[in-house]
Amino acid sequence: MEQKIFCTGCDRAIDGDERIYTIHGERICEECADSKTVVCDRCGERIWDCENEGDENITLCTSCYDNYYTTCENCEAVINADDANYDGDDRAYCDECYEKHCRSIQSYGYKPEPIFYGTGDRFFGVELEIDDGGKLSDNADIILAAGNSDTEHIYIKSDGSLERGMEIVTHPMTPNYHKNHMPWREIMQTAIRLGYHSHKTNTCGLHIHVNKNSLGDTRELQ
């Protein structure tokens, strides 16, 4: 006599012509497979509903989630770890939440529409790298407040060459504006107070950009 197979999900005997599914060594009927299990979108493994580590947009087994995905700190959406944005404390954010909540430290490739300060033909934009004080949004907010108390003089970017720091970037300004109107002293005193260094590190650089048309009208002159 053929031994009956009982479904782990509903305890009934599974008919001989009915498809049998195996979940972690437990055999279940087709009805329970449809109602109580899901299939991982990444590896195709069938798992119990309660084991789903994904969200309403993706189904994931624990292994695939742990190896390839993470969860947005703000909206709790499940996102590919390679596509996530991370703040200074290594908290992960989706693109939308990062734009809304972590804008104090922009990505390395961030390039806003330039604001020109001062009167003249030659404008200089400064990129000053600072390190040792941490890649922290709270610190960036304090430095931004020191530099932008009257108007938007600076923004701050992430830089992979720094160990625990960030890059302060100015909008283009004339030399006279840099010397007489740009709040460099306040910015530097704030950064030092927060534990940052620049020329006393082995990681930092100072980059200065100039508008090309101030050097001549042709490529050869520039």
Secondary structure, DSSP 4 states (H G I P E B T S, - for coil): -PPP-B-TTT-PBPPTTS--EEETTEEE-HHHHHHHEEE-TTT--EEEGGG--SBTTB---HHHHHHHEEE-TTT--EEEGGG-EE-TT--EE-HHHHHHH-TTSB-TT--PPP--BSSSS--EEEEEEEBSS---HHHHHHHHHHHSSSS--EEEE--TT-SS-EEEEEPPB-HHHHHHTS-HHHHHHHHHHTT-BSTTSSS--EEEEE-GGGG-SSTTT-
